[in-house]
């Protein structure tokens, strides 16, 4: 009986150890205690007959290890940022009493404190609206500390330029539109936000989508924003016929102006050189003035032939233009005198010859219309022949 009581006492102590380790519940302990008492009542006579070798020894007490249990749940990562429209993933890690770990993501129960912003299922996070949420994992009645999830603005996925292919006149303007595709499946106009890249900056310029041609040719345009670069938009700058004609006319007029100016200045220089002879050499001045007059008459279709005597030539011109007072004849006589006479001519002689020269031009011009005279004036400039000399 004493041995039985001793063994029963050992069994009861072992039950208490199992309970402290959490391996049995109180109600199970009570049932085991009842079974021990029943065993004592049945086996007591056998102990009185001297069967002291009958001993009850729980097998687990000596041979079986203690059963481990989960003591905490950890969620990784503990902070997650998601652009709206994108998904994330969390993992649940179970920590056991022996410090071992095991992933329980699939078997744990998940919940979100703000399902309107971020939903959760077996660790997978779905961003629903911008905001914040706390995510918990529960396993074997043990709940984790929260993992914080922030749903931010949607992320830019791609940029689309329109039109993709275009042709614009060098005189016109073109407008490009940049649209962004975002992670929440939305599409928005971001033309005013993007930066523009060009492969040929001398062909076109772009500002806020407005394309300004610089010269004819082809160029590619890219839109860049938040590290995303669009596919190129191909732009061809053409030159219209109207522009070519206008440009040609402008160039022609400009060329004529340049030629006219150059000839005018050359003729004026020649005129100034001629006037210097009035003071320095009156005789030479009269000779050169007459030769200049013959050049003018040649323009008016009255060419001078070398075999015709100067006085005969003067008579022909006078009769054709009905020149009064024999003006051209008198001018010719002054020329002959200056060329052949040994008399010393004075400045006054040169001044009278110049006066006759200017009066002759007035008479010549008075016999023609203005349009005709404009043509002759151009021809005189082209040949660098001065007309009126003051």
VMD Tcl script that draws the C-alpha trace (Angstrom):
set ca {
  {0.00 0.00 0.00}
  {2.84 2.36 0.76}
  {4.44 1.64 -2.61}
  {1.14 2.23 -4.39}
  {0.65 5.50 -2.63}
  {4.18 6.50 -3.59}
  {3.60 5.74 -7.25}
  {0.24 7.51 -7.22}
  {1.94 10.53 -5.70}
  {4.50 10.54 -8.53}
  {1.70 10.38 -11.12}
  {-0.11 13.31 -9.60}
  {3.09 15.40 -9.57}
  {3.67 14.58 -13.23}
  {0.15 15.75 -14.12}
  {0.90 19.08 -12.43}
  {4.09 19.44 -14.54}
  {2.17 18.78 -17.74}
  {-0.42 21.35 -16.79}
  {2.25 23.98 -16.05}
  {3.76 23.38 -19.48}
  {0.38 23.92 -21.09}
  {0.17 20.36 -22.42}
  {-3.09 19.50 -20.63}
  {-6.06 21.52 -19.50}
  {-7.48 21.56 -15.91}
  {-10.43 19.35 -16.77}
  {-8.04 16.70 -18.16}
  {-6.05 16.86 -14.90}
  {-9.13 16.14 -12.83}
  {-10.05 13.12 -14.96}
  {-6.52 11.70 -14.61}
  {-6.68 12.13 -10.82}
  {-9.93 10.16 -10.71}
  {-8.37 7.36 -12.77}
  {-5.39 7.16 -10.37}
  {-7.70 6.78 -7.37}
  {-9.59 4.04 -9.16}
  {-6.30 2.23 -9.93}
  {-5.33 2.34 -6.25}
  {-8.62 0.73 -5.21}
  {-8.18 -2.06 -7.78}
  {-4.48 -2.74 -7.30}
  {-4.34 -2.29 -3.51}
  {-4.87 -6.04 -2.69}
  {-2.03 -7.02 -4.99}
  {0.34 -4.81 -3.07}
  {-0.83 -6.46 0.21}
  {0.05 -9.93 -1.21}
  {3.67 -8.86 -1.56}
  {3.73 -7.84 -5.23}
  {5.92 -4.91 -4.52}
  {7.38 -4.97 -7.98}
  {4.24 -3.48 -9.60}
  {5.06 0.10 -10.33}
  {3.19 2.69 -12.46}
  {5.62 4.92 -14.30}
  {4.26 7.39 -16.94}
  {6.24 6.84 -20.16}
  {6.23 10.50 -21.17}
  {7.81 11.53 -17.90}
  {11.02 9.67 -18.64}
  {11.19 9.33 -22.41}
  {8.98 11.88 -24.23}
  {10.13 15.51 -24.88}
  {7.97 18.52 -23.97}
  {5.61 19.64 -26.80}
  {6.48 23.13 -28.27}
  {3.83 25.80 -28.86}
  {3.57 29.17 -30.69}
  {4.13 32.11 -28.38}
  {3.95 35.07 -30.88}
  {3.20 36.10 -34.51}
  {5.33 38.57 -36.47}
  {4.32 40.27 -39.78}
  {7.01 41.16 -42.31}
  {7.60 43.80 -43.51}
  {6.13 45.98 -40.79}
  {5.70 48.97 -43.15}
  {4.61 48.95 -46.78}
  {4.01 51.78 -49.27}
  {1.86 51.04 -52.30}
  {0.90 53.25 -55.29}
  {-2.85 53.17 -55.84}
  {-3.78 50.29 -58.14}
  {-0.78 48.12 -57.27}
  {-0.60 45.09 -54.95}
  {1.80 44.13 -52.20}
  {2.52 41.08 -50.08}
  {3.10 40.44 -46.37}
  {4.29 37.32 -44.58}
  {3.24 35.95 -41.16}
  {5.99 34.30 -39.09}
  {5.14 32.14 -36.07}
  {7.63 32.12 -33.19}
  {7.58 28.96 -30.99}
  {8.42 28.47 -27.35}
  {11.78 26.98 -28.29}
  {12.57 30.13 -30.37}
  {12.12 28.27 -33.65}
  {10.16 30.03 -36.45}
  {7.73 28.92 -39.10}
  {5.90 30.81 -41.85}
  {2.13 30.60 -41.32}
  {1.06 33.11 -44.01}
  {-1.35 30.71 -45.73}
  {-3.00 29.39 -42.58}
  {-3.19 32.62 -40.57}
  {-6.28 34.78 -40.42}
  {-5.76 38.30 -41.79}
  {-7.63 41.52 -41.20}
  {-7.27 45.22 -42.17}
  {-8.20 48.16 -39.97}
  {-9.22 50.14 -43.09}
  {-10.46 47.82 -45.79}
  {-11.59 50.84 -47.82}
  {-7.94 51.79 -48.37}
  {-6.16 48.41 -48.33}
  {-7.67 44.93 -48.40}
  {-5.82 41.76 -47.32}
  {-6.17 38.04 -48.08}
  {-3.57 35.41 -47.12}
  {-0.96 38.16 -46.90}
  {-1.70 39.74 -50.29}
  {-2.46 43.48 -50.07}
  {-4.79 45.16 -52.56}
  {-4.67 48.97 -52.77}
  {-8.21 50.28 -53.10}
  {-8.07 53.99 -52.23}
  {-5.50 56.47 -50.99}
  {-5.08 56.23 -47.25}
  {-3.55 54.19 -44.39}
  {-4.38 50.83 -42.85}
  {-3.08 48.48 -40.14}
  {-2.77 44.83 -41.10}
  {-2.98 42.01 -38.49}
  {-2.34 38.25 -38.71}
  {-3.96 35.81 -36.21}
  {-2.93 32.21 -35.63}
  {-3.96 29.84 -32.76}
  {-5.72 32.71 -31.00}
  {-2.48 34.76 -31.07}
  {-2.61 38.07 -32.99}
  {0.40 39.91 -34.34}
  {1.43 43.49 -33.86}
  {0.15 45.61 -36.80}
  {2.00 46.17 -40.07}
  {1.35 49.65 -41.44}
  {0.31 50.06 -45.09}
  {0.14 53.46 -46.86}
  {-1.63 53.72 -50.21}
  {-0.17 56.64 -52.17}
  {-0.94 58.39 -55.43}
  {-1.00 56.10 -58.47}
  {2.32 55.51 -60.20}
  {2.92 56.63 -63.78}
  {3.28 53.58 -66.04}
  {3.69 55.04 -69.54}
  {3.29 58.22 -71.62}
  {1.44 58.39 -74.94}
  {2.05 61.26 -77.39}
  {-0.51 62.27 -79.98}
  {-0.42 62.69 -82.88}
  {2.29 60.08 -83.40}
  {2.97 61.17 -86.98}
  {2.32 64.68 -88.27}
  {3.26 67.12 -91.00}
  {3.32 70.86 -90.44}
  {4.06 73.85 -92.60}
  {7.02 75.99 -91.61}
  {4.54 78.89 -91.28}
  {2.09 77.02 -88.98}
  {2.08 75.61 -85.46}
  {1.28 72.14 -84.16}
  {0.05 71.02 -80.75}
  {1.15 67.75 -79.13}
  {-0.78 66.07 -76.32}
  {0.92 63.92 -73.65}
  {-1.31 61.47 -71.76}
  {-0.13 59.39 -68.79}
  {-1.27 55.84 -68.04}
  {-1.26 55.26 -64.26}
  {-1.19 52.20 -62.00}
  {-4.88 52.64 -61.10}
  {-5.78 52.18 -64.82}
  {-6.54 55.88 -65.20}
  {-5.34 58.11 -68.04}
  {-4.73 61.81 -67.55}
  {-3.49 64.75 -69.63}
  {0.01 65.65 -68.39}
  {1.05 67.90 -71.29}
  {1.82 70.83 -69.00}
  {3.93 68.65 -66.66}
  {6.29 66.81 -68.99}
  {9.70 67.85 -70.24}
  {10.40 67.67 -73.96}
  {13.39 66.07 -75.65}
  {14.28 66.63 -79.34}
  {16.72 64.81 -81.56}
  {17.07 67.88 -83.83}
  {16.58 71.15 -82.00}
  {17.24 73.27 -85.09}
  {14.18 71.80 -86.87}
  {11.51 72.53 -84.24}
  {11.02 73.88 -80.76}
  {8.44 72.59 -78.22}
  {7.00 74.35 -75.19}
  {4.00 72.98 -73.24}
  {3.04 70.91 -76.28}
  {3.21 73.79 -78.77}
  {5.47 72.91 -81.69}
  {7.08 75.84 -83.51}
  {8.91 74.95 -86.75}
  {12.32 76.50 -87.25}
  {13.31 75.08 -90.62}
  {12.16 72.33 -92.94}
  {13.15 68.74 -92.16}
  {12.17 65.85 -89.87}
  {12.52 65.55 -86.10}
  {11.54 63.23 -83.25}
  {9.95 64.49 -80.03}
  {9.90 62.66 -76.66}
  {7.95 63.46 -73.49}
  {9.67 62.72 -70.15}
  {8.10 62.75 -66.67}
  {8.93 60.97 -63.39}
  {11.65 58.94 -65.07}
  {9.26 57.67 -67.78}
  {10.00 58.46 -71.43}
  {7.43 58.18 -74.21}
  {7.81 56.69 -77.63}
  {8.75 59.39 -80.19}
  {6.33 61.49 -82.16}
  {7.61 62.00 -85.72}
  {7.16 65.53 -87.08}
  {7.91 66.59 -90.63}
  {8.25 70.30 -91.38}
  {7.44 71.15 -94.99}
  {7.75 74.31 -97.05}
  {4.49 75.24 -98.88}
  {4.53 76.55 -102.45}
  {3.12 79.86 -101.32}
  {6.00 80.31 -98.94}
  {8.51 79.39 -101.63}
  {7.00 81.91 -104.04}
  {6.86 84.61 -101.38}
  {10.40 83.85 -100.26}
  {11.58 83.89 -103.88}
  {9.98 87.27 -104.48}
  {11.46 88.64 -101.27}
  {14.89 87.36 -102.18}
  {14.56 88.84 -105.67}
  {13.50 92.20 -104.30}
  {16.28 92.08 -101.74}
  {18.79 91.19 -104.42}
  {17.59 94.06 -106.61}
  {17.84 96.45 -103.69}
  {21.38 95.32 -102.98}
  {22.37 95.62 -106.64}
  {20.67 99.00 -106.97}
  {22.39 100.28 -103.83}
  {25.78 99.03 -104.97}
  {25.43 100.57 -108.44}
  {24.07 103.79 -107.00}
  {27.05 104.23 -104.69}
  {29.52 103.36 -107.47}
  {27.84 105.91 -109.76}
  {27.88 108.55 -107.03}
  {31.58 107.96 -106.50}
  {32.16 108.38 -110.23}
  {30.13 111.58 -110.19}
  {32.18 113.02 -107.32}
  {35.41 112.21 -109.11}
  {34.11 113.95 -112.24}
  {33.19 117.09 -110.29}
  {36.70 117.37 -108.95}
  {37.89 118.30 -112.44}
  {35.82 121.52 -112.37}
  {38.35 123.16 -110.07}
  {41.48 121.22 -110.95}
  {41.20 120.77 -114.73}
  {38.21 122.47 -116.44}
  {39.27 121.27 -119.89}
  {39.35 117.62 -118.80}
  {36.00 118.12 -117.06}
  {34.29 119.28 -120.30}
  {35.74 116.36 -122.27}
  {34.61 113.79 -119.69}
  {31.20 115.46 -119.34}
  {30.60 115.20 -123.10}
  {31.65 111.53 -123.12}
  {29.19 110.90 -120.27}
  {26.47 112.61 -122.35}
  {27.20 110.33 -125.34}
  {26.82 107.33 -122.99}
  {23.39 108.64 -121.94}
  {22.34 109.17 -125.58}
  {23.37 105.59 -126.35}
  {20.91 104.43 -123.68}
  {18.24 106.49 -125.47}
  {19.05 104.68 -128.74}
  {21.24 107.46 -130.15}
  {24.55 105.63 -130.42}
  {27.58 107.63 -131.49}
  {29.54 106.25 -134.44}
  {33.23 107.07 -134.65}
  {33.03 107.85 -138.36}
  {30.38 110.55 -137.76}
  {31.81 113.99 -137.00}
  {30.72 115.33 -133.57}
  {28.94 118.34 -135.09}
  {26.98 116.15 -137.50}
  {26.05 113.89 -134.58}
  {24.90 116.98 -132.64}
  {22.71 118.08 -135.56}
  {21.09 114.62 -135.72}
  {20.30 114.59 -132.03}
  {18.97 118.13 -132.11}
  {16.63 117.43 -135.02}
  {15.28 114.24 -133.40}
  {14.50 115.85 -130.07}
  {13.68 119.31 -131.40}
  {16.21 120.85 -129.08}
  {15.85 124.60 -128.84}
  {18.63 127.16 -129.20}
  {20.95 124.57 -130.71}
  {21.70 123.53 -127.15}
  {23.37 120.19 -127.94}
  {25.27 121.77 -130.84}
  {26.65 124.42 -128.50}
  {27.59 121.78 -125.96}
  {29.40 119.86 -128.71}
  {31.33 122.99 -129.76}
  {32.52 123.39 -126.14}
  {33.70 119.77 -126.25}
  {35.60 120.29 -129.53}
  {37.19 123.43 -128.16}
  {38.31 121.66 -125.00}
  {39.71 118.76 -127.00}
  {41.57 120.63 -129.76}
  {42.07 124.24 -128.59}
  {45.22 125.32 -126.86}
  {43.34 128.00 -124.98}
  {43.36 127.72 -121.23}
  {39.81 127.10 -120.06}
  {38.63 128.45 -116.75}
  {36.26 127.18 -114.08}
  {33.55 129.40 -115.55}
  {33.80 127.53 -118.87}
  {33.36 124.23 -117.05}
  {30.34 125.59 -115.15}
  {28.61 126.73 -118.39}
  {29.23 123.34 -119.98}
  {27.69 121.68 -116.91}
  {24.67 123.94 -117.14}
  {24.15 122.98 -120.80}
  {24.52 119.29 -119.84}
  {21.77 119.39 -117.17}
  {19.39 121.37 -119.47}
  {19.90 118.80 -122.22}
  {18.95 115.97 -119.83}
  {15.80 117.81 -118.83}
  {14.81 118.12 -122.48}
  {15.56 114.42 -123.18}
  {13.52 113.30 -120.20}
  {10.68 115.62 -121.09}
  {10.09 113.66 -124.34}
  {9.46 110.29 -122.56}
  {7.00 108.78 -120.10}
  {7.97 107.94 -116.57}
  {7.91 104.14 -117.01}
  {10.27 104.44 -119.96}
  {12.54 106.74 -117.96}
  {12.67 104.29 -115.03}
  {13.98 101.62 -117.35}
  {16.59 104.01 -118.76}
  {17.57 105.08 -115.26}
  {18.23 101.44 -114.29}
  {20.22 100.94 -117.44}
  {22.28 104.06 -116.68}
  {22.98 102.73 -113.18}
  {23.94 99.33 -114.55}
  {26.46 101.01 -116.84}
  {27.49 103.32 -113.99}
  {26.75 106.46 -115.98}
  {25.87 109.51 -113.85}
  {22.82 111.49 -114.93}
  {22.19 114.91 -113.45}
  {25.26 116.50 -111.90}
  {24.67 119.40 -109.53}
}
mol new
graphics top color blue
foreach p $ca { graphics top sphere $p radius 0.5 }
foreach p [lrange $ca 0 end-1] q [lrange $ca 1 end] { graphics top cylinder $p $q radius 0.2 }
display resetview
